[in-house]
């Protein structure tokens, strides 16, 4: 029977991902099968999980997904020895308005699955207050159980001792304390961590993290704190209609942000997926009946995309007779032009009138609920789609027919409506699920 555990923290940037990867690899090195999940909409972390465990990881999200979908996705952990759900932000951080089955908070997943929470606490610039924070998180919500704490970035043995004593006095187990260790720091950029597939040394970094954590954390005690978990059969699977029977999917360093569960659901529904690389100047498969351009980092590769004549002409020819859809970065590439961070304007494919700029960056971040005003591949007019938007681009022009009426999680209408022109469509949000 698998043992389930949620890895969370009081805030972002405390070390959740590093600890999750280290525990997963350390237990895998001991011969255990480890399955990871990501609570919330972060689409970068699952690839790191896969690198650490050798098993595909997916997102589970209480704002966008119903309980049946979450149960279906988590069911992949049935044959594992240990199942880890890495949280996002702080343990109770979500949106103000409830979504399908919660607010998107990690605590929702912990309570829903009945798994205890392992807290990562960074006591930098504090001592006993770290225990007060941990105790507050333990007592904040009755349905959420605390397994214990791993301290991260402790300054000295004396610092560790003071914090441990305070946590012990509060009745909170301390499984270990990690000194600062720059060698296991994961590199970052403007949308979060540099992607796992872009890091040639990711395996060595995870191995070093596993060695370091095994040296300072009682792995056996952490494992004993996890909950024995007997997954309940899901009443239904994913409610996903593939955008086509044969999908040409852009896939390279510029087009990599698509939720793994979406690809799995497409394949499970019988769709064939063939990938191509715009950065290698490849065109979509001519035998496909739809083309999908995910998000990613087109702003870092705008010059290469602009110079990829075969890709651009092939995509335009494809769009003459078949649907093409772009999400976020893919949407920008379907537009007329993209101005990079240096202020250089690059011509894109011109299938849509959208023009964007990174010269004056402004963060757009949050859940999105879209009611389609026009069809897009796989979804008809009136469909209600749930997704997540995260980018720094500024809209210079968005002249085409709006694709949807889009609201944020509070119900406020936002300007990033998406666009439709001919058979080309695009959205700034990444699709997570359709309302049943």
C-alpha positions in Angstrom: 0.0 0.0 0.0 1.5 3.4 -1.0 2.5 6.0 1.6 1.3 9.5 0.8 2.9 12.8 1.9 2.5 16.4 0.9 5.6 18.7 0.8 4.7 22.3 1.7 6.0 25.5 3.4 4.9 28.8 4.7 5.8 30.6 1.5 7.4 30.3 -1.9 11.2 30.1 -2.3 11.8 28.1 0.9 13.0 24.9 -0.8 10.0 22.7 -1.5 11.1 21.6 -4.9 14.7 20.8 -3.8 13.5 18.7 -0.9 10.9 16.9 -3.0 13.5 15.9 -5.6 16.0 14.9 -3.0 13.6 12.7 -1.1 12.3 11.1 -4.3 15.8 10.3 -5.5 17.0 9.1 -2.1 14.1 6.7 -1.7 14.5 5.6 -5.3 18.1 4.9 -4.7 16.9 2.6 -1.9 14.9 0.6 -4.4 11.5 2.2 -3.7 9.1 3.3 -6.4 8.3 7.0 -6.0 5.4 8.8 -7.7 5.3 12.6 -7.6 2.5 15.2 -8.2 2.4 18.9 -8.3 -0.3 20.7 -6.4 -1.3 23.8 -8.3 -0.8 25.1 -11.9 3.1 25.2 -12.1 3.9 23.4 -15.3 7.7 23.3 -14.8 8.1 21.2 -11.7 6.6 17.9 -13.1 9.5 17.5 -15.5 11.9 17.8 -12.5 9.8 15.1 -10.7 10.1 12.8 -13.7 13.9 13.3 -13.8 14.1 12.4 -10.1 11.8 9.4 -10.1 11.8 8.0 -13.7 7.9 8.3 -13.6 5.8 10.9 -15.2 4.3 13.5 -12.9 1.2 15.6 -13.4 -0.6 18.6 -11.8 -3.6 18.3 -9.5 -5.5 21.5 -8.9 -8.5 22.1 -6.7 -9.5 25.3 -8.4 -9.6 23.9 -11.9 -10.4 20.2 -11.3 -13.2 18.3 -9.7 -12.6 15.5 -7.2 -13.2 12.8 -9.8 -10.4 14.2 -12.1 -8.0 14.6 -9.2 -8.8 11.0 -8.0 -8.2 9.8 -11.6 -4.8 11.5 -11.9 -3.6 10.5 -8.4 -4.6 6.9 -9.2 -1.3 6.5 -11.1 0.4 6.2 -7.7 -1.4 2.9 -6.9 1.7 0.8 -7.8 4.2 3.1 -6.0 5.7 2.7 -2.6 5.8 6.4 -1.8 3.6 9.2 -3.3 4.8 12.8 -2.9 2.6 15.9 -3.7 4.7 19.0 -3.9 2.8 22.1 -3.0 2.8 25.6 -4.4 3.3 28.9 -2.6 2.4 28.6 1.1 0.3 25.7 2.5 -3.0 27.6 2.6 -2.4 30.1 -0.2 -5.0 30.0 -2.9 -7.4 32.4 -4.6 -10.2 34.3 -2.8 -13.1 32.7 -4.5 -13.6 28.9 -4.5 -13.2 27.1 -7.8 -14.4 23.6 -8.7 -13.3 21.7 -5.6 -11.3 24.3 -3.7 -9.2 27.5 -3.9 -6.1 25.9 -5.5 -4.4 25.8 -2.1 -2.0 22.9 -1.3 -4.1 22.3 1.9 -7.1 21.4 -0.3 -5.1 18.5 -1.8 -3.7 17.4 1.6 -7.2 17.3 3.1 -8.8 15.7 0.1 -6.3 12.8 0.0 -5.8 12.5 3.7 -2.1 12.9 3.5 0.0 14.6 6.2 2.1 17.6 5.4 5.9 17.8 5.7 6.7 21.4 6.2 9.9 23.0 4.9 10.8 25.9 7.3 13.5 28.4 6.5 14.4 29.9 9.9 16.8 32.5 8.5 16.9 35.7 10.5 14.7 34.1 13.2 14.8 31.4 15.8 11.8 30.5 18.1 9.4 32.3 15.8 9.9 29.5 13.3 8.1 27.2 15.8 5.3 29.7 16.2 4.9 29.7 12.4 4.9 25.9 12.2 2.4 25.7 15.1 0.1 28.2 13.4 0.1 26.2 10.2 -0.6 23.0 12.1 -3.6 24.4 13.9 -5.1 26.6 11.1 -7.4 24.1 9.5 -8.7 21.0 11.3 -8.7 18.7 8.3 -5.0 19.2 7.5 -2.5 17.1 9.5 1.1 18.0 10.1 3.7 15.2 9.9 6.7 17.4 11.0 9.3 19.8 9.8 12.6 19.9 7.9 14.6 23.0 8.6 16.4 24.5 5.6 19.3 27.0 5.4 20.1 26.9 9.2 23.0 29.2 10.0 24.9 27.2 12.5 24.6 24.2 14.9 23.7 26.6 17.7 20.9 28.2 15.5 19.6 24.7 14.7 19.6 23.7 18.4 17.5 26.8 19.4 15.0 26.2 16.7 14.7 22.5 17.4 14.1 23.1 21.1 11.3 25.5 20.3 9.7 23.1 17.8 10.0 20.2 20.3 8.3 22.3 23.0 5.5 22.9 20.5 5.1 19.2 20.0 6.3 19.3 16.4 8.7 16.6 15.1 11.9 17.8 13.4 13.1 15.3 10.8 16.3 17.1 9.9 18.1 20.4 9.4 19.9 21.4 6.2 22.8 23.9 6.3 23.2 26.2 3.3 24.5 24.3 0.3 24.8 26.3 -2.9 25.7 23.3 -5.0 22.0 22.1 -5.0 20.5 25.5 -5.9 18.3 25.2 -9.0 18.8 27.9 -11.6 15.9 30.4 -12.2 14.7 32.9 -14.7 11.7 35.1 -15.2 9.0 32.3 -15.4 10.5 30.2 -12.6 13.1 27.5 -12.7 15.1 26.8 -15.8 13.4 23.7 -17.3 14.7 20.3 -16.5 15.2 19.4 -20.1 17.4 22.4 -20.6 19.8 21.4 -17.8 22.3 18.8 -19.0 23.6 18.2 -15.4 20.1 17.9 -13.8 20.7 14.2 -12.9 23.9 15.0 -11.1 22.3 18.0 -9.3 19.4 15.8 -8.0 21.9 13.1 -7.0 23.9 15.7 -4.9 20.6 16.9 -3.4 19.7 13.4 -2.5 23.1 12.7 -0.9 23.0 16.0 1.1 19.4 15.4 2.3 20.1 11.8 3.3 23.1 13.0 5.3 21.0 15.6 7.3 17.4 14.2 7.3 16.0 11.0 8.9 14.6 9.4 5.8 13.1 6.5 7.7 11.3 8.8 10.1 9.9 10.9 7.3 8.7 7.7 5.6 7.0 6.5 8.8 5.2 9.8 9.0 3.5 9.3 5.7 -0.1 8.1 5.6 -0.9 4.6 4.3 -3.1 5.3 1.3 -5.6 3.1 -0.4 -6.7 5.0 -3.6 -10.4 4.9 -4.3 -11.4 4.2 -7.9 -12.3 7.4 -9.7 -15.9 7.6 -10.9 -14.7 9.0 -14.2 -11.6 10.0 -16.0 -10.5 13.3 -17.6 -13.3 15.3 -19.3 -11.1 16.1 -22.3 -11.9 16.2 -26.0 -8.7 16.1 -28.1 -8.4 19.0 -30.5 -8.0 16.5 -33.4 -7.4 12.9 -34.3 -3.8 13.6 -35.3 -2.2 16.6 -33.5 1.0 18.3 -34.8 2.5 19.6 -31.5 5.3 22.1 -31.5 7.9 20.9 -29.0 11.4 22.4 -28.3 13.0 25.0 -25.9 10.6 27.7 -27.2 7.4 25.6 -27.0 7.4 23.4 -23.9 4.7 24.6 -21.6 1.8 22.2 -21.8 0.2 20.3 -18.9 1.3 16.6 -19.0 -2.2 15.4 -18.1 -3.6 17.1 -21.2 -1.3 15.2 -23.5 -2.1 11.9 -21.7 -5.8 12.6 -21.9 -5.5 13.3 -25.7 -3.7 10.0 -26.2 -6.1 8.1 -23.9 -8.9 9.4 -26.1 -7.2 7.9 -29.2 -5.4 10.9 -30.6 -2.0 10.6 -32.3 0.6 13.3 -31.4 3.5 14.1 -33.7 6.0 16.7 -32.6 8.0 19.2 -34.6 10.6 21.9 -33.7 10.1 25.4 -35.0 13.6 26.3 -33.7 15.0 23.6 -36.0 12.9 25.2 -38.8 10.5 22.2 -39.0 6.9 22.5 -40.3 4.0 20.7 -38.8 3.2 17.2 -40.1 1.2 17.6 -43.3 -0.9 14.6 -42.4 -2.1 16.1 -39.1 -5.6 17.5 -38.9 -4.8 20.2 -36.2 -1.6 22.0 -35.1 -1.0 23.1 -31.4 1.7 25.5 -30.3 2.2 25.4 -26.6 3.7 28.2 -24.5 7.3 28.5 -23.6 10.0 31.0 -24.2 9.6 32.5 -27.7 10.9 35.8 -26.3 14.3 34.1 -25.8 14.3 32.7 -29.3 12.4 35.4 -31.3 15.2 35.9 -33.8 15.5 32.2 -34.6 11.7 31.9 -35.0 11.6 34.9 -37.3 14.4 33.4 -39.4 12.8 30.0 -39.6 11.2 30.4 -43.1 10.2 26.8 -43.6 8.4 26.7 -40.2 6.6 30.0 -40.9 5.5 29.2 -44.4 4.6 25.6 -43.5 2.4 26.8 -40.6 0.7 29.3 -42.8 0.0 26.7 -45.4 -1.3 24.3 -42.8 -3.7 27.0 -41.4 -5.2 27.5 -44.9 -7.1 24.3 -44.5 -6.8 23.1 -40.8 -7.1 24.6 -37.3 -4.0 26.0 -35.6 -4.1 26.9 -31.9 -1.5 28.7 -29.7 -1.3 29.0 -25.9 0.5 31.9 -24.4 4.0 31.8 -26.1 2.4 29.9 -29.0 -0.3 32.6 -29.2 2.4 35.2 -29.5 4.1 33.4 -32.3 0.8 33.2 -34.2 0.7 37.0 -34.1 2.3 39.5 -36.4 5.3 40.5 -34.3 7.1 40.1 -31.0 9.5 42.7 -29.5 12.1 41.1 -27.3 13.6 42.5 -24.1 16.2 44.4 -26.0 13.5 46.3 -27.9 14.1 44.4 -31.2 10.9 43.7 -33.2 10.8 40.3 -34.8 8.2 39.3 -37.4 6.2 36.2 -36.4 3.8 34.0 -38.5 1.1 36.6 -39.0 -1.8 34.2 -38.6 -3.3 36.5 -36.1 -3.0 40.3 -35.6 -1.7 40.0 -32.1 1.5 42.0 -31.4 3.3 41.7 -28.1 6.4 43.2 -26.4 8.8 42.2 -23.7 10.6 45.6 -23.8 8.4 46.8 -21.0 7.6 43.7 -19.0 4.5 43.4 -16.8 3.6 40.2 -15.0 0.3 38.6 -15.8 -0.5 35.8 -13.3 -3.5 33.9 -12.2 -6.3 31.4 -12.9 -8.6 32.0 -15.8 -12.2 31.0 -16.6 -13.0 31.4 -20.2 -16.5 31.2 -21.9 -15.8 30.6 -25.6 -17.5 33.1 -27.9 -16.1 31.2 -30.9 -15.0 27.6 -31.3 -11.4 26.4 -30.9 -9.9 23.0 -31.5 -11.7 20.5 -29.3 -14.2 22.9 -27.8 -17.4 24.5 -29.1 -19.0 27.9 -28.5 -20.2 28.3 -25.0 -17.6 25.8 -23.5 -16.2 26.9 -20.1 -12.5 26.4 -19.9 -10.3 26.6 -16.8 -6.7 27.5 -17.2 -3.8 29.5 -15.8 -2.0 32.5 -17.2 1.6 33.4 -16.4 3.7 35.7 -18.7 5.4 39.0 -18.8 4.4 40.2 -22.3 2.5 43.4 -22.9 -0.2 43.5 -25.6 0.6 46.2 -28.3 -2.4 45.1 -30.5 -5.1 42.4 -30.3 -7.3 43.4 -33.2 -8.9 40.1 -34.2 -12.3 38.7 -33.1 -12.1 37.9 -29.4 -12.1 34.1 -28.8 -13.7 34.2 -25.3 -15.0 36.2 -22.4 -12.2 35.6 -19.8 -12.5 36.2 -16.1 -9.9 35.9 -13.3 -10.5 33.9 -10.2 -12.4 36.8 -8.5 -14.8 37.0 -11.5 -13.3 40.2 -12.9 -13.2 40.4 -16.7 -9.7 40.7 -18.1 -8.4 42.1 -21.4 -6.5 38.9 -22.5 -9.5 37.5 -24.4 -7.6 35.4 -26.9 -8.2 35.8 -30.7 -9.6 34.1 -33.7 -9.0 34.7 -37.4 -9.9 32.1 -40.0 -8.8 28.8 -38.6 -6.2 30.2 -36.2 -7.0 30.7 -32.6 -5.0 31.6 -29.5 -5.2 32.2 -25.8 -2.9 33.6 -23.1 -4.0 31.0 -20.7 -2.8 27.4 -20.6 -5.8 24.9 -20.6 -6.1 22.8 -17.5 -9.7 21.4 -17.7 -13.1 22.0 -19.1 -16.1 22.4 -16.7 -18.2 19.2 -16.8 
